[in-house]
């Protein structure tokens, strides 16, 4: 395992991280804990969860897993998050989190899911910064971090705020361009940088033929997708949401024999990323809960097929029919309220895509 400095914190974290958002069966605590033990034995020391993963059940599983790591003397750092911004809301949340996680302090605590600069300004007005500073002074958290889905110059502007010690953001082989500005701030502010969705929410391994440009000799697509991110010296940790032991072992094997690209080789690889890869939905499903009952995550998944499948006559229609048992007409119920676009972490023009899907 390779370990890198988490910004200016003095902590060294594993280049591969364990995300608690995709357990195949989160209620099988024994299996989930076994996965966490196997990860730690493989050298992973960064474990990330959130209260919204499986309706707090991920944090509960993590509590049992971290307790077992302590028994075995296996080192770890725990990261989690909060949507709350008022002091009373944050304190209620963190009190419950510490109980679920069975720990006294959270190593990396994130202001969760900043989707626009307006959202960030609103949270600051509600007192989120002052509260996080208090929590750190009281020893309830060790480092103040942010989780953001902003792109281009907006994410750079967010990270230039002096409050943060680390950032979590989406980054993978298909959206290189949209997050490049983040690295300017990461270098200048000496931030820890953890990237989520390194496999594009499953998009990359599901379409290996389209991502051959990241593969070096002997590499499969999953291995290549992780390694091309490890080639970025600014990245501290690549966070993978493991659903099974098999997928955990697959990621650990990617470390074996890893040799970094040179800076020029990395830039050459990034230049090969087609512009059409930008705007792919990663399946986070934050756009769910449509007032009209439209299954928006499913329709956006189907739209991905248009971007990725250049051979089929009707990739959207086929995906809707055979994968989701939906038809195009359902997308036509959109009233353009904008709720989904406000929630979208990729800043996708969902309303426009729904219209396109409905019109065939």
C-alpha positions as a Markdown table, in Angstrom:
| # | Residue | x | y | z |
|---|---|---|---|---|
| 1 | Unk | 0.0 | 0.0 | 0.0 |
| 2 | Unk | 1.1 | 3.5 | -0.7 |
| 3 | Unk | 0.5 | 6.3 | 1.8 |
| 4 | Unk | 0.5 | 10.0 | 1.2 |
| 5 | Unk | 0.3 | 13.1 | 3.3 |
| 6 | Unk | -3.2 | 14.4 | 3.9 |
| 7 | Unk | -2.4 | 18.0 | 3.1 |
| 8 | Unk | -0.9 | 19.9 | 6.0 |
| 9 | Unk | -2.5 | 17.8 | 8.7 |
| 10 | Unk | 0.5 | 15.5 | 9.4 |
| 11 | Unk | -1.6 | 12.4 | 8.8 |
| 12 | Unk | -0.6 | 9.8 | 6.2 |
| 13 | Unk | -3.5 | 8.0 | 4.6 |
| 14 | Unk | -3.7 | 5.1 | 2.2 |
| 15 | Unk | -3.9 | 5.9 | -1.5 |
| 16 | Unk | -6.9 | 3.5 | -1.6 |
| 17 | Unk | -9.9 | 4.2 | 0.6 |
| 18 | Unk | -12.9 | 2.2 | 1.8 |
| 19 | Unk | -16.3 | 3.8 | 1.1 |
| 20 | Unk | -19.3 | 2.7 | 3.0 |
| 21 | Unk | -22.0 | 3.7 | 0.5 |
| 22 | Unk | -22.4 | 0.5 | -1.6 |
| 23 | Unk | -22.5 | -2.6 | 0.7 |
| 24 | Unk | -24.4 | -5.3 | -1.1 |
| 25 | Unk | -26.1 | -6.2 | 2.1 |
| 26 | Unk | -25.6 | -3.6 | 4.8 |
| 27 | Unk | -27.7 | -5.6 | 7.3 |
| 28 | Unk | -25.2 | -8.5 | 7.1 |
| 29 | Unk | -23.0 | -6.9 | 9.8 |
| 30 | Unk | -20.6 | -9.9 | 10.0 |
| 31 | Unk | -19.8 | -9.8 | 6.3 |
| 32 | Unk | -19.4 | -6.0 | 6.2 |
| 33 | Unk | -17.1 | -6.1 | 9.2 |
| 34 | Unk | -15.1 | -8.9 | 7.5 |
| 35 | Unk | -14.7 | -6.6 | 4.5 |
| 36 | Unk | -13.4 | -3.8 | 6.7 |
| 37 | Unk | -10.9 | -6.1 | 8.4 |
| 38 | Unk | -9.7 | -7.4 | 5.0 |
| 39 | Unk | -9.3 | -3.8 | 3.8 |
| 40 | Unk | -7.3 | -2.8 | 6.9 |
| 41 | Unk | -5.1 | -5.9 | 6.6 |
| 42 | Unk | -4.5 | -5.0 | 3.0 |
| 43 | Unk | -3.2 | -1.6 | 4.1 |
| 44 | Unk | -6.3 | 0.6 | 3.8 |
| 45 | Unk | -6.5 | 3.1 | 6.7 |
| 46 | Unk | -9.1 | 5.6 | 5.4 |
| 47 | Unk | -12.7 | 4.6 | 6.0 |
| 48 | Unk | -15.5 | 7.0 | 4.8 |
| 49 | Unk | -19.2 | 6.9 | 5.5 |
| 50 | Unk | -22.1 | 9.3 | 6.0 |
| 51 | Unk | -25.4 | 9.5 | 7.9 |
| 52 | Unk | -27.3 | 9.3 | 4.5 |
| 53 | Unk | -25.8 | 6.0 | 3.5 |
| 54 | Unk | -28.5 | 3.3 | 4.0 |
| 55 | Unk | -30.3 | 5.6 | 6.4 |
| 56 | Unk | -27.5 | 5.7 | 9.0 |
| 57 | Unk | -27.0 | 1.9 | 8.8 |
| 58 | Unk | -23.6 | 2.3 | 7.2 |
| 59 | Unk | -22.4 | 4.3 | 10.2 |
| 60 | Unk | -23.7 | 1.6 | 12.4 |
| 61 | Unk | -21.8 | -1.1 | 10.5 |
| 62 | Unk | -18.7 | 1.1 | 10.6 |
| 63 | Unk | -19.0 | 1.4 | 14.4 |
| 64 | Unk | -18.8 | -2.4 | 14.7 |
| 65 | Unk | -16.0 | -2.6 | 12.1 |
| 66 | Unk | -13.9 | 0.1 | 13.7 |
| 67 | Unk | -14.3 | -1.5 | 17.1 |
| 68 | Unk | -12.9 | -4.8 | 15.6 |
| 69 | Unk | -10.0 | -2.9 | 14.0 |
| 70 | Unk | -9.1 | -1.5 | 17.4 |
| 71 | Unk | -9.2 | -4.9 | 19.0 |
| 72 | Unk | -6.8 | -6.2 | 16.3 |
| 73 | Unk | -4.5 | -3.2 | 16.6 |
| 74 | Unk | -5.2 | -2.2 | 13.0 |
| 75 | Unk | -4.8 | 1.6 | 12.4 |
| 76 | Unk | -7.6 | 3.6 | 10.8 |
| 77 | Unk | -8.9 | 7.1 | 10.2 |
| 78 | Unk | -12.7 | 7.7 | 10.1 |
| 79 | Unk | -14.4 | 10.2 | 7.9 |
| 80 | Unk | -18.0 | 11.1 | 7.8 |
| 81 | Unk | -20.2 | 14.1 | 7.0 |
| 82 | Unk | -23.2 | 16.3 | 7.9 |
| 83 | Unk | -25.8 | 18.2 | 5.8 |
| 84 | Unk | -26.6 | 20.3 | 8.9 |
| 85 | Unk | -25.4 | 23.9 | 9.1 |
| 86 | Unk | -26.9 | 25.3 | 12.4 |
| 87 | Unk | -25.0 | 24.6 | 15.6 |
| 88 | Unk | -28.0 | 22.9 | 17.2 |
| 89 | Unk | -28.5 | 20.7 | 14.1 |
| 90 | Unk | -24.8 | 19.8 | 13.8 |
| 91 | Unk | -24.5 | 18.9 | 17.5 |
| 92 | Unk | -27.6 | 16.7 | 17.4 |
| 93 | Unk | -26.1 | 14.9 | 14.3 |
| 94 | Unk | -22.6 | 14.4 | 15.6 |
| 95 | Unk | -23.8 | 13.2 | 18.9 |
| 96 | Unk | -25.7 | 10.4 | 17.2 |
| 97 | Unk | -22.8 | 9.7 | 14.8 |
| 98 | Unk | -20.3 | 9.3 | 17.6 |
| 99 | Unk | -22.6 | 6.8 | 19.2 |
| 100 | Unk | -23.2 | 4.8 | 16.0 |
| 101 | Unk | -19.5 | 4.9 | 15.2 |
| 102 | Unk | -18.5 | 4.0 | 18.8 |
| 103 | Unk | -15.7 | 6.6 | 18.8 |
| 104 | Unk | -14.9 | 9.7 | 20.7 |
| 105 | Unk | -13.7 | 11.9 | 17.8 |
| 106 | Unk | -14.1 | 11.9 | 14.0 |
| 107 | Unk | -10.8 | 12.3 | 12.1 |
| 108 | Unk | -12.1 | 14.0 | 9.0 |
| 109 | Unk | -15.5 | 15.7 | 9.3 |
| 110 | Unk | -17.1 | 17.0 | 6.1 |
| 111 | Unk | -19.5 | 19.8 | 5.4 |
| 112 | Unk | -21.5 | 17.6 | 3.1 |
| 113 | Unk | -22.5 | 18.1 | -0.6 |
| 114 | Unk | -21.9 | 21.7 | -1.5 |
| 115 | Unk | -23.6 | 21.9 | -4.9 |
| 116 | Unk | -23.4 | 25.6 | -5.5 |
| 117 | Unk | -21.6 | 28.7 | -4.1 |
| 118 | Unk | -25.0 | 29.9 | -3.0 |
| 119 | Unk | -25.5 | 26.8 | -0.9 |
| 120 | Unk | -22.1 | 27.4 | 0.6 |
| 121 | Unk | -23.0 | 31.1 | 1.5 |
| 122 | Unk | -26.3 | 30.0 | 3.0 |
| 123 | Unk | -24.6 | 27.4 | 5.2 |
| 124 | Unk | -22.0 | 29.9 | 6.4 |
| 125 | Unk | -24.8 | 32.3 | 7.3 |
| 126 | Unk | -26.3 | 29.5 | 9.4 |
| 127 | Unk | -23.1 | 29.2 | 11.3 |
| 128 | Unk | -21.5 | 26.0 | 9.9 |
| 129 | Unk | -18.0 | 27.4 | 10.0 |
| 130 | Unk | -18.1 | 28.6 | 13.6 |
| 131 | Unk | -19.6 | 25.4 | 14.7 |
| 132 | Unk | -17.0 | 23.2 | 13.0 |
| 133 | Unk | -14.3 | 25.3 | 14.6 |
| 134 | Unk | -15.9 | 24.8 | 18.0 |
| 135 | Unk | -16.1 | 21.0 | 17.4 |
| 136 | Unk | -12.5 | 20.9 | 16.6 |
| 137 | Unk | -11.5 | 23.0 | 19.7 |
| 138 | Unk | -13.6 | 20.6 | 21.8 |
| 139 | Unk | -11.9 | 17.5 | 20.3 |
| 140 | Unk | -15.0 | 16.1 | 18.7 |
| 141 | Unk | -13.5 | 16.4 | 15.3 |
| 142 | Unk | -9.8 | 16.6 | 14.3 |
| 143 | Unk | -9.9 | 18.1 | 10.8 |
| 144 | Unk | -12.4 | 20.3 | 8.9 |
| 145 | Unk | -13.2 | 19.1 | 5.4 |
| 146 | Unk | -15.7 | 19.7 | 2.7 |
| 147 | Unk | -17.5 | 17.4 | 0.2 |
| 148 | Unk | -18.3 | 19.2 | -3.0 |
| 149 | Unk | -19.7 | 18.5 | -6.4 |
| 150 | Unk | -18.8 | 21.9 | -7.9 |
| 151 | Unk | -16.9 | 22.0 | -11.1 |
| 152 | Unk | -14.4 | 24.2 | -12.9 |
| 153 | Unk | -13.7 | 27.6 | -11.3 |
| 154 | Unk | -16.5 | 27.3 | -8.7 |
| 155 | Unk | -14.8 | 24.5 | -6.9 |
| 156 | Unk | -11.5 | 26.4 | -6.9 |
| 157 | Unk | -13.3 | 29.4 | -5.4 |
| 158 | Unk | -14.8 | 27.2 | -2.6 |
| 159 | Unk | -11.5 | 25.6 | -1.7 |
| 160 | Unk | -9.7 | 29.0 | -1.5 |
| 161 | Unk | -11.7 | 29.6 | 1.7 |
| 162 | Unk | -9.3 | 29.3 | 4.6 |
| 163 | Unk | -11.4 | 27.0 | 6.7 |
| 164 | Unk | -10.7 | 23.7 | 5.0 |
| 165 | Unk | -8.0 | 21.1 | 5.6 |
| 166 | Unk | -9.3 | 18.6 | 3.0 |
| 167 | Unk | -11.8 | 18.1 | 0.2 |
| 168 | Unk | -13.8 | 15.2 | -1.2 |
| 169 | Unk | -14.9 | 15.5 | -4.8 |
| 170 | Unk | -15.8 | 13.4 | -7.8 |
| 171 | Unk | -13.1 | 12.7 | -10.3 |
| 172 | Unk | -12.5 | 10.0 | -12.8 |
| 173 | Unk | -11.3 | 9.2 | -16.3 |
| 174 | Unk | -14.4 | 10.7 | -18.0 |
| 175 | Unk | -14.5 | 14.1 | -16.2 |
| 176 | Unk | -10.9 | 15.2 | -16.0 |
| 177 | Unk | -11.6 | 18.7 | -17.4 |
| 178 | Unk | -14.4 | 19.7 | -15.0 |
| 179 | Unk | -12.3 | 19.3 | -11.9 |
| 180 | Unk | -8.9 | 20.5 | -13.0 |
| 181 | Unk | -9.3 | 23.9 | -11.3 |
| 182 | Unk | -9.6 | 22.1 | -8.0 |
| 183 | Unk | -6.0 | 21.0 | -8.1 |
| 184 | Unk | -4.8 | 24.6 | -8.3 |
| 185 | Unk | -6.4 | 25.3 | -4.9 |
| 186 | Unk | -5.3 | 22.0 | -3.5 |
| 187 | Unk | -1.7 | 22.8 | -4.2 |
| 188 | Unk | -1.9 | 26.4 | -3.0 |
| 189 | Unk | -3.7 | 25.6 | 0.2 |
| 190 | Unk | -2.0 | 22.3 | 0.8 |
| 191 | Unk | -5.2 | 20.4 | 1.2 |
| 192 | Unk | -5.8 | 16.7 | 1.5 |
| 193 | Unk | -7.6 | 15.5 | -1.6 |
| 194 | Unk | -9.9 | 12.5 | -1.6 |
| 195 | Unk | -11.7 | 11.6 | -4.8 |
| 196 | Unk | -15.0 | 9.7 | -5.0 |
| 197 | Unk | -16.5 | 7.9 | -7.9 |
| 198 | Unk | -13.1 | 6.9 | -9.3 |
| 199 | Unk | -14.9 | 4.3 | -11.4 |
| 200 | Unk | -17.6 | 6.7 | -12.5 |
| 201 | Unk | -20.3 | 5.1 | -10.4 |
| 202 | Unk | -19.7 | 1.8 | -12.4 |
| 203 | Unk | -19.8 | 3.5 | -15.8 |
| 204 | Unk | -16.1 | 2.8 | -16.5 |
| 205 | Unk | -16.0 | -0.9 | -15.8 |
| 206 | Unk | -19.3 | -1.4 | -17.6 |
| 207 | Unk | -17.9 | 0.1 | -20.8 |
| 208 | Unk | -14.3 | -1.1 | -20.9 |
| 209 | Unk | -14.0 | -0.7 | -24.7 |
| 210 | Unk | -14.6 | 3.0 | -24.5 |
| 211 | Unk | -11.9 | 3.5 | -21.9 |
| 212 | Unk | -9.1 | 1.6 | -23.5 |
| 213 | Unk | -7.2 | 4.9 | -23.7 |
| 214 | Unk | -6.4 | 4.7 | -19.9 |
| 215 | Unk | -5.1 | 1.1 | -20.0 |
| 216 | Unk | -1.5 | 0.2 | -20.2 |
| 217 | Unk | -0.3 | -3.2 | -21.2 |
| 218 | Unk | -1.7 | -5.9 | -19.0 |
| 219 | Unk | -4.2 | -3.7 | -17.2 |
| 220 | Unk | -7.9 | -4.3 | -17.0 |
| 221 | Unk | -10.2 | -1.2 | -16.9 |
| 222 | Unk | -10.8 | -1.2 | -13.2 |
| 223 | Unk | -7.0 | -1.3 | -12.5 |
| 224 | Unk | -6.3 | 1.3 | -15.0 |
| 225 | Unk | -9.1 | 3.6 | -13.8 |
| 226 | Unk | -7.6 | 3.6 | -10.3 |
| 227 | Unk | -4.0 | 3.8 | -11.3 |
| 228 | Unk | -4.5 | 6.8 | -13.6 |
| 229 | Unk | -5.8 | 8.7 | -10.5 |
| 230 | Unk | -3.0 | 7.5 | -8.4 |
| 231 | Unk | -0.7 | 9.1 | -11.0 |
| 232 | Unk | -1.9 | 12.5 | -9.8 |
| 233 | Unk | 0.5 | 13.6 | -7.0 |
| 234 | Unk | -2.2 | 15.9 | -5.6 |
| 235 | Unk | -4.6 | 13.1 | -4.8 |
| 236 | Unk | -4.3 | 11.7 | -1.3 |
| 237 | Unk | -6.9 | 9.0 | -1.5 |
| 238 | Unk | -9.2 | 7.3 | -4.0 |
| 239 | Unk | -12.4 | 6.3 | -2.3 |
| 240 | Unk | -14.1 | 3.2 | -3.7 |
| 241 | Unk | -17.5 | 2.1 | -2.5 |
| 242 | Unk | -17.0 | -1.7 | -2.1 |
| 243 | Unk | -20.1 | -3.9 | -2.3 |
| 244 | Unk | -18.5 | -7.3 | -2.0 |
| 245 | Unk | -15.2 | -8.9 | -0.9 |
| 246 | Unk | -14.5 | -9.7 | -4.5 |
| 247 | Unk | -14.5 | -6.0 | -5.5 |
| 248 | Unk | -12.4 | -5.1 | -2.5 |
| 249 | Unk | -9.8 | -7.7 | -3.5 |
| 250 | Unk | -9.9 | -6.4 | -7.1 |
| 251 | Unk | -9.0 | -2.9 | -6.0 |
| 252 | Unk | -6.2 | -4.2 | -3.6 |
| 253 | Unk | -4.7 | -6.1 | -6.5 |
| 254 | Unk | -4.4 | -2.9 | -8.5 |
| 255 | Unk | -1.8 | -1.8 | -6.0 |
| 256 | Unk | 0.4 | -4.8 | -6.9 |
| 257 | Unk | 3.1 | -3.8 | -9.4 |
| 258 | Unk | 1.8 | -0.2 | -9.7 |
| 259 | Unk | 4.3 | 2.1 | -11.4 |
| 260 | Unk | 3.3 | 5.8 | -11.8 |
| 261 | Unk | 3.2 | 7.5 | -15.1 |
| 262 | Unk | 5.4 | 10.5 | -15.7 |
| 263 | Unk | 3.8 | 13.9 | -15.7 |
| 264 | Unk | 4.0 | 14.0 | -19.5 |
| 265 | Unk | 2.5 | 10.5 | -19.8 |
| 266 | Unk | -0.4 | 11.5 | -17.5 |
| 267 | Unk | -1.1 | 14.6 | -19.6 |
| 268 | Unk | -1.1 | 12.5 | -22.7 |
| 269 | Unk | -3.6 | 10.1 | -21.2 |
| 270 | Unk | -5.9 | 12.9 | -20.1 |
| 271 | Unk | -5.8 | 14.5 | -23.5 |
| 272 | Unk | -7.3 | 11.3 | -24.9 |
| 273 | Unk | -10.5 | 11.6 | -22.8 |
| 274 | Unk | -13.2 | 12.4 | -25.3 |
| 275 | Unk | -15.3 | 15.5 | -24.7 |
| 276 | Unk | -18.4 | 13.4 | -24.9 |
| 277 | Unk | -17.6 | 11.7 | -21.6 |
| 278 | Unk | -18.3 | 15.0 | -19.8 |
| 279 | Unk | -21.8 | 15.1 | -18.4 |
| 280 | Unk | -22.3 | 11.4 | -17.7 |
| 281 | Unk | -24.6 | 10.7 | -14.8 |
| 282 | Unk | -22.8 | 8.9 | -12.0 |
| 283 | Unk | -25.9 | 7.4 | -10.5 |
| 284 | Unk | -25.8 | 9.2 | -7.1 |
| 285 | Unk | -29.6 | 9.4 | -7.2 |
| 286 | Unk | -29.8 | 12.8 | -5.4 |
| 287 | Unk | -32.2 | 13.8 | -8.1 |
| 288 | Unk | -34.8 | 11.3 | -6.8 |
| 289 | Unk | -38.0 | 12.2 | -5.2 |
| 290 | Unk | -39.6 | 13.9 | -8.2 |
| 291 | Unk | -43.0 | 15.5 | -7.2 |
| 292 | Unk | -44.4 | 14.0 | -10.4 |
| 293 | Unk | -43.1 | 10.6 | -9.6 |
| 294 | Unk | -40.6 | 10.5 | -12.5 |
| 295 | Unk | -37.9 | 7.9 | -11.9 |
| 296 | Unk | -35.2 | 10.5 | -12.8 |
| 297 | Unk | -32.1 | 8.5 | -11.8 |
| 298 | Unk | -33.3 | 5.7 | -14.2 |
| 299 | Unk | -33.9 | 8.1 | -17.0 |
| 300 | Unk | -30.5 | 9.7 | -16.6 |
| 301 | Unk | -28.9 | 6.3 | -16.5 |
| 302 | Unk | -30.7 | 5.6 | -19.8 |
| 303 | Unk | -29.4 | 8.9 | -21.2 |
| 304 | Unk | -25.9 | 7.7 | -20.4 |
| 305 | Unk | -26.3 | 5.0 | -23.0 |
| 306 | Unk | -26.7 | 7.7 | -25.7 |
| 307 | Unk | -23.4 | 9.2 | -24.7 |
| 308 | Unk | -21.6 | 5.8 | -24.4 |
| 309 | Unk | -23.3 | 3.5 | -26.9 |
| 310 | Unk | -22.6 | 4.7 | -30.4 |
| 311 | Unk | -23.7 | 1.4 | -32.1 |
| 312 | Unk | -27.3 | 0.8 | -31.0 |
| 313 | Unk | -30.2 | 2.2 | -32.9 |
| 314 | Unk | -32.1 | 3.2 | -29.8 |
| 315 | Unk | -29.8 | 3.0 | -26.8 |
| 316 | Unk | -32.1 | 5.1 | -24.5 |
| 317 | Unk | -35.2 | 3.3 | -25.4 |
| 318 | Unk | -33.6 | -0.1 | -25.1 |
| 319 | Unk | -32.1 | 0.7 | -21.7 |
| 320 | Unk | -35.5 | 2.0 | -20.4 |
| 321 | Unk | -37.4 | -1.0 | -21.7 |
| 322 | Unk | -35.0 | -3.9 | -20.8 |
| 323 | Unk | -33.2 | -2.5 | -17.8 |
| 324 | Unk | -35.7 | -0.3 | -16.0 |
| 325 | Unk | -39.1 | -1.5 | -17.4 |
| 326 | Unk | -40.0 | 2.1 | -18.3 |
| 327 | Unk | -41.0 | 3.9 | -21.5 |
| 328 | Unk | -40.1 | 7.3 | -22.9 |
| 329 | Unk | -43.5 | 8.8 | -22.2 |
| 330 | Unk | -42.8 | 8.9 | -18.4 |
| 331 | Unk | -40.2 | 11.5 | -18.9 |
| 332 | Unk | -42.9 | 13.8 | -20.4 |
| 333 | Unk | -44.5 | 14.3 | -17.1 |
| 334 | Unk | -41.8 | 16.9 | -16.1 |
| 335 | Unk | -43.2 | 20.2 | -15.0 |
| 336 | Unk | -39.8 | 21.9 | -15.0 |
| 337 | Unk | -39.9 | 22.7 | -11.3 |
| 338 | Unk | -36.1 | 22.4 | -11.2 |
| 339 | Unk | -35.9 | 20.3 | -7.9 |
| 340 | Unk | -33.9 | 17.6 | -9.6 |
| 341 | Unk | -31.4 | 20.1 | -11.1 |
| 342 | Unk | -30.9 | 21.8 | -7.8 |
| 343 | Unk | -30.0 | 18.4 | -6.2 |
| 344 | Unk | -27.8 | 17.2 | -9.1 |
| 345 | Unk | -24.2 | 16.8 | -8.1 |
| 346 | Unk | -23.0 | 16.7 | -11.7 |
| 347 | Unk | -24.8 | 19.9 | -12.7 |
| 348 | Unk | -26.5 | 18.0 | -15.5 |
| 349 | Unk | -29.3 | 19.7 | -17.6 |
| 350 | Unk | -31.9 | 17.2 | -16.5 |
| 351 | Unk | -34.9 | 19.0 | -17.7 |
| 352 | Unk | -33.5 | 19.3 | -21.2 |
| 353 | Unk | -32.6 | 15.6 | -21.2 |
| 354 | Unk | -36.1 | 14.5 | -20.0 |
| 355 | Unk | -37.6 | 16.5 | -22.9 |
| 356 | Unk | -35.3 | 14.9 | -25.3 |
| 357 | Unk | -36.1 | 11.4 | -24.0 |
| 358 | Unk | -39.8 | 12.1 | -24.1 |
| 359 | Unk | -39.7 | 13.3 | -27.7 |
| 360 | Unk | -37.8 | 10.2 | -28.8 |
